[in-house]
């Protein structure tokens, strides 16, 4: 038969054997009960169960730990946790709050000359997501790490999380803009319940225009860089007025994607020939290609240079024909048969660009314009009026409407000013410079083609 004593408090009345009797087993409370020490009271002999009381305000600067506590460290730089003075059974724990110990290691330093794992040197936690528990044993080994965990798991976002480029926000979308080479890093690929697709705009660099002869013939305009864009069907009407150039979205996956940005083609330079004033022109150079993941937008083809001056066919370096590309370069004046550049080269579905225009084949004077994303280059008319470049594509993927990949103008009879396209990262082809019919009016004629 067992007996039970129910009291509010057990007090020491001088008979220490009441609760310290050797060999006795004393049970306090029943299963499920909580035993609470009075305020100001302390316990001894029970020891800790190996647990700590976690402090839920993360540490952001170097600090000194207290025995019996656990700490989350949210470091934006390398920090130090100083351990307290060691006493047998003391326990301290720490965990990587921001999962970036791999970038910003935490140094664990013992008090004075005390040891960590038998060594007098500091310990380093340098694995992202790492957590450790240290217990002080004795003066021989000091603090011993009794539990080490490496857990980088975080809650899964339903949407894509990525870094790289210049990041802006438009509504529910984040926009990563690259105007130079870089890396697009996906750290979370999203979930089917959120969004897993990457929409993109990839634009190749425009080709340079051909240089003019003074004052007989004009060069061809540079072709626009290839234009490749995908759109979320739910908001496609708000993005672009160019549905024919829409591609399929990409499915995101965790990893690094290098981004290559093509450089604009150089405009052709007039080649001085002191033996004859009508200097021959020079061809431009084609633009470079832009690459993102499996999507390549090819650079625009160069604009052609004029052929040898038909009035004095023995002068000049000869013909530099237009080249193919995302959009093709324009044929020059006075260069019959050399042809315009072919767009959508290599071919993509839908097409990334258009053909260049033909030069004047009647008077052999002005060059055709470069092709654009949604329209072919214009053929130069025989009346010397000149032509604009092939039409580009307008999109609001960057939150406001911008026109990309317009072909470079063919040469025009404009005595002053510039017909060039701005170097503004829009993939436009370079314009052929002004065709200048003779040194009248006291102005200086222009010969060189503009850059893409």
C-alpha positions in Angstrom: 0.0 0.0 0.0 1.5 3.4 -1.0 0.9 6.7 0.5 0.9 10.2 -0.9 1.6 13.5 0.7 0.1 16.6 -1.0 1.6 19.9 0.0 1.9 23.4 -1.5 5.6 23.7 -0.6 8.4 21.4 0.7 10.5 23.5 3.1 13.8 22.6 4.9 12.9 22.5 8.7 16.3 21.3 9.7 16.0 17.6 8.8 18.1 17.5 5.7 17.4 13.8 5.4 13.8 14.6 4.6 14.6 15.0 0.9 18.3 14.0 0.8 18.1 10.6 2.4 20.8 8.4 0.8 19.3 5.7 -1.5 15.8 7.1 -1.5 13.8 8.0 -4.5 11.7 11.1 -4.2 9.0 11.8 -6.9 7.9 15.3 -7.2 4.5 15.8 -8.9 2.7 13.4 -11.2 3.1 12.7 -14.9 2.3 15.8 -16.9 2.8 18.2 -13.9 5.1 21.2 -14.1 7.5 21.8 -11.2 8.2 25.5 -10.7 10.9 27.0 -8.5 9.9 30.0 -6.5 11.2 33.4 -7.7 14.8 33.9 -6.5 15.3 30.1 -5.8 18.0 28.1 -7.6 18.4 24.4 -8.3 21.5 22.2 -8.0 22.2 18.6 -8.6 19.6 18.2 -11.4 21.8 19.5 -14.2 20.4 20.6 -17.6 18.8 18.2 -20.0 21.1 19.4 -22.8 18.7 22.0 -24.0 19.0 25.8 -24.1 16.6 28.7 -23.9 16.7 30.2 -27.4 16.8 34.0 -27.6 14.6 35.0 -30.5 16.1 38.4 -31.2 18.9 37.6 -33.7 22.4 38.9 -32.9 23.9 41.3 -35.5 27.1 42.3 -33.8 29.8 40.6 -31.7 28.4 39.4 -28.3 29.2 37.4 -25.2 27.0 34.3 -24.6 25.5 33.2 -21.3 25.3 29.6 -20.2 21.9 28.0 -20.9 21.1 30.2 -23.8 20.9 29.7 -27.6 21.4 32.5 -30.1 20.5 33.1 -33.7 23.1 35.1 -35.6 22.0 37.3 -38.5 25.4 38.4 -39.9 26.1 40.9 -42.6 29.8 40.7 -41.7 32.1 38.3 -39.9 31.2 38.3 -36.1 32.5 36.7 -32.9 30.6 34.9 -30.1 32.6 35.0 -26.9 31.8 32.0 -24.6 31.3 32.6 -20.9 33.7 31.4 -18.2 33.6 27.7 -18.2 32.0 25.6 -15.4 31.1 21.9 -15.7 27.8 21.5 -17.4 27.6 25.0 -18.9 25.9 25.0 -22.3 25.7 27.4 -25.2 24.1 27.0 -28.7 24.2 29.1 -31.8 22.4 28.9 -35.2 22.9 30.6 -38.6 19.7 32.8 -38.9 20.4 34.2 -42.4 21.9 31.0 -43.8 25.1 32.9 -44.8 27.9 31.6 -42.5 29.5 30.5 -45.7 29.9 34.1 -46.6 30.2 35.7 -43.2 31.8 33.1 -40.8 31.1 33.2 -37.1 34.1 33.0 -34.8 33.6 31.2 -31.4 36.1 32.3 -28.8 36.7 30.8 -25.4 37.1 32.9 -22.2 40.7 33.7 -21.4 43.0 30.7 -21.9 40.2 28.1 -21.8 40.0 25.6 -24.5 37.5 24.5 -27.3 37.8 20.8 -28.1 41.1 20.6 -26.2 42.7 23.5 -28.2 43.3 27.1 -27.1 42.5 28.4 -30.6 39.1 29.8 -31.7 36.5 27.8 -33.6 34.9 28.9 -36.8 31.4 28.2 -38.1 31.7 28.7 -41.8 29.0 26.6 -43.4 25.8 28.3 -44.5 22.9 27.0 -42.3 25.3 25.7 -39.6 24.2 25.3 -36.0 26.3 24.1 -33.0 25.9 23.3 -29.3 28.9 23.6 -26.9 29.1 22.1 -23.5 31.9 22.8 -21.0 33.3 19.5 -19.7 36.6 20.2 -17.8 39.9 22.1 -18.1 41.4 19.3 -20.3 39.0 19.6 -23.2 37.1 22.8 -22.2 34.1 23.4 -24.5 33.1 20.4 -26.6 30.8 20.7 -29.6 28.2 18.0 -28.8 25.9 18.7 -31.7 26.6 20.1 -35.2 24.0 20.6 -37.9 24.2 22.0 -41.4 20.7 22.8 -42.6 20.2 25.3 -45.4 16.6 24.5 -45.9 14.2 27.4 -46.0 10.5 27.8 -46.7 9.8 27.4 -50.5 8.6 30.6 -52.1 5.8 30.0 -54.6 7.5 32.5 -57.0 10.9 32.7 -58.7 13.7 34.2 -56.6 16.8 35.4 -58.5 19.7 37.9 -58.5 21.7 39.6 -61.3 21.5 42.7 -63.4 19.7 45.9 -62.4 16.6 44.9 -60.5 13.4 46.9 -60.7 9.7 46.1 -59.9 6.6 46.6 -62.0 3.4 45.4 -60.4 3.9 41.7 -59.5 6.9 41.4 -61.7 10.6 41.8 -61.0 12.7 43.0 -63.9 16.4 42.1 -64.3 18.1 44.4 -66.8 21.5 43.6 -68.3 23.3 46.1 -70.6 26.6 44.4 -70.2 27.8 40.8 -69.5 26.7 39.2 -66.2 25.1 36.3 -64.5 21.4 35.6 -63.8 21.2 33.4 -60.7 18.0 31.6 -59.8 17.9 30.5 -56.1 14.3 29.5 -56.1 12.5 28.2 -59.2 8.9 28.8 -57.9 6.1 26.3 -57.6 3.2 25.4 -59.9 0.9 27.1 -57.4 2.8 30.3 -57.9 4.8 31.0 -61.0 7.7 29.0 -62.6 8.2 30.8 -65.9 10.8 33.4 -67.0 9.6 36.0 -69.5 12.4 37.7 -71.4 13.5 40.3 -74.0 16.7 39.5 -75.7 18.1 42.0 -78.3 21.1 41.7 -80.5 23.4 44.6 -81.3 22.8 46.6 -84.4 25.1 46.5 -87.4 27.1 49.6 -88.5 26.3 51.5 -91.7 28.5 51.7 -94.7 30.5 54.9 -95.3 29.6 57.2 -98.2 31.6 58.3 -101.3 31.9 62.0 -101.6 29.8 63.1 -103.4 28.6 60.4 -105.7 27.2 57.4 -103.7 25.8 56.6 -100.3 26.3 53.6 -98.0 23.7 51.1 -96.8 22.1 51.3 -93.4 23.0 48.8 -90.7 20.6 46.0 -89.9 18.9 45.9 -86.5 19.9 43.3 -83.9 17.6 40.3 -83.6 14.5 40.8 -81.4 13.3 37.9 -79.2 10.7 38.3 -76.5 8.3 36.1 -74.5 5.2 37.3 -72.7 2.9 36.0 -70.1 -0.4 35.5 -72.0 -2.4 37.1 -69.2 -0.7 40.5 -69.8 0.5 40.2 -73.4 -1.9 42.9 -74.7 -0.3 45.4 -72.4 3.3 44.5 -73.3 3.6 44.7 -77.0 2.0 45.7 -80.3 4.2 43.2 -82.1 2.6 39.8 -81.5 4.4 38.2 -84.4 7.7 38.2 -82.5 6.5 36.5 -79.4 8.4 33.4 -78.2 7.6 30.8 -75.6 8.6 31.5 -71.9 11.4 29.6 -70.3 10.8 27.3 -67.2 13.0 28.4 -64.3 15.5 26.1 -62.7 17.9 26.7 -59.8 21.3 27.7 -61.1 23.5 30.4 -62.7 22.8 31.5 -66.3 25.5 33.6 -68.0 24.4 36.6 -70.0 26.3 37.7 -73.1 25.6 41.2 -74.5 26.6 41.9 -78.1 28.5 45.1 -79.0 27.2 47.4 -81.7 28.8 47.2 -85.1 31.1 50.1 -86.2 30.2 52.4 -89.0 32.3 52.3 -92.2 34.8 55.1 -92.7 35.5 57.0 -95.9 38.9 56.1 -97.3 40.7 59.3 -98.5 42.1 59.1 -102.0 44.2 62.1 -102.8 44.3 61.2 -106.5 40.5 61.7 -106.9 38.1 63.7 -104.7 35.2 61.3 -104.7 36.7 59.1 -101.9 35.5 55.6 -101.8 33.5 54.5 -98.7 34.1 51.5 -96.5 31.7 48.9 -95.2 30.5 48.8 -91.6 30.8 45.8 -89.3 28.1 43.6 -88.1 26.7 43.7 -84.5 27.4 41.1 -81.9 24.9 38.5 -80.6 23.1 38.6 -77.2 22.6 35.3 -75.4 20.4 34.4 -72.5 20.1 30.7 -71.6 18.9 28.9 -74.8 17.8 32.2 -76.5 20.2 33.9 -78.9 19.4 37.2 -80.6 21.8 37.6 -83.5 23.6 40.9 -84.2 22.4 43.0 -87.2 24.2 42.7 -90.5 26.5 45.5 -91.6 25.5 48.1 -94.2 27.3 47.9 -97.6 29.9 50.3 -98.9 29.6 51.9 -102.3 31.4 50.2 -105.2 34.2 51.9 -107.1 33.2 55.3 -108.4 31.6 54.6 -111.8 32.9 57.9 -113.1 36.5 56.9 -112.3 36.3 53.1 -112.0 40.0 52.6 -111.4 39.9 54.3 -108.0 38.8 52.9 -104.6 39.2 49.6 -102.7 36.2 47.8 -104.2 32.9 46.6 -102.8 32.0 45.6 -99.3 28.7 43.8 -99.5 25.9 44.0 -96.9 25.8 41.1 -94.4 23.1 38.8 -93.1 22.1 38.9 -89.4 19.2 39.3 -87.0 18.1 41.8 -89.6 20.1 42.3 -92.8 22.1 45.3 -93.8 21.2 47.6 -96.6 22.7 47.6 -100.1 24.7 50.7 -101.0 24.2 53.1 -103.9 26.4 52.5 -106.9 26.8 48.8 -106.0 24.4 46.9 -108.3 24.3 43.2 -107.8 26.0 43.1 -104.4 22.6 42.7 -102.7 21.1 43.4 -99.3 21.6 41.3 -96.2 19.2 38.6 -95.3 17.4 38.9 -91.9 16.4 36.1 -89.5 19.8 34.5 -89.9 20.1 32.0 -88.5 16.4 31.3 -88.7 14.2 31.3 -85.5 10.5 30.8 -85.0 9.0 33.4 -84.9 11.5 35.4 -87.0 13.9 37.6 -85.1 14.2 40.2 -87.9 13.9 41.2 -91.6 15.9 41.7 -94.8 17.7 44.9 -95.7 16.7 47.2 -98.5 18.2 47.6 -102.0 20.3 50.5 -103.2 19.3 52.8 -106.0 19.7 50.8 -109.2 18.8 53.7 -111.6 21.2 56.5 -110.8 23.4 54.4 -108.5 23.3 57.1 -105.8 21.8 56.3 -102.4 21.9 53.1 -100.3 18.9 51.1 -98.9 18.1 51.0 -95.2 18.7 48.2 -92.8 16.0 45.7 -91.9 14.1 45.9 -88.6 12.4 43.5 -86.2 9.0 43.8 -87.8 9.7 45.4 -91.2 12.1 45.0 -94.0 14.6 47.8 -95.0 13.4 50.2 -97.6 14.7 50.3 -101.1 16.4 53.6 -102.1 14.4 55.4 -104.7 16.0 57.0 -107.9 14.9 60.5 -106.9 17.5 60.7 -104.2 15.0 61.3 -101.4 16.5 58.6 -99.1 14.8 56.1 -96.9 14.1 55.3 -93.3 15.1 52.0 -91.6 12.9 49.0 -91.3 10.4 49.2 -88.4 11.3 47.8 -85.0 9.1 46.3 -82.2 7.6 48.1 -79.3 7.3 46.5 -75.9 6.4 47.5 -72.4 8.2 44.6 -70.7 10.3 47.2 -68.8 7.1 48.8 -67.5 6.9 51.6 -70.2 6.8 51.3 -74.0 10.2 51.2 -75.7 10.9 50.5 -79.4 13.8 48.1 -80.1 15.6 46.8 -83.2 14.8 49.5 -85.8 16.9 49.3 -89.0 19.4 52.0 -89.8 18.4 54.7 -92.3 19.8 54.6 -95.8 21.8 57.6 -96.9 19.8 60.8 -97.3 20.4 64.1 -99.1 20.4 66.2 -95.9 23.1 68.9 -96.0 23.3 69.2 -92.2 22.6 67.2 -89.1 22.8 63.5 -88.3 20.7 60.6 -89.5 22.3 58.3 -87.0 20.5 56.1 -84.4 21.4 56.7 -80.8 23.6 54.1 -79.0 20.9 53.5 -76.4 20.9 49.7 -75.9 17.9 49.2 -78.1 19.6 47.2 -80.9 19.1 49.7 -83.6 21.2 49.6 -86.8 23.5 52.4 -87.6 22.4 55.0 -90.2 24.3 55.8 -93.3 25.5 59.3 -93.1 24.1 62.2 -95.1 24.6 62.0 -98.8 26.0 65.5 -99.5 25.7 66.6 -103.2 28.7 68.8 -103.5 30.5 71.3 -101.2 27.9 74.1 -101.5 26.6 76.3 -98.7 29.9 76.4 -96.9 29.2 73.3 -94.8 31.5 70.3 -94.5 30.0 67.1 -95.9 29.9 63.9 -93.9 31.2 60.5 -95.2 31.3 58.0 -92.3 28.5 55.6 -91.4 27.1 55.5 -87.9 27.7 52.8 -85.4 25.0 50.3 -84.5 
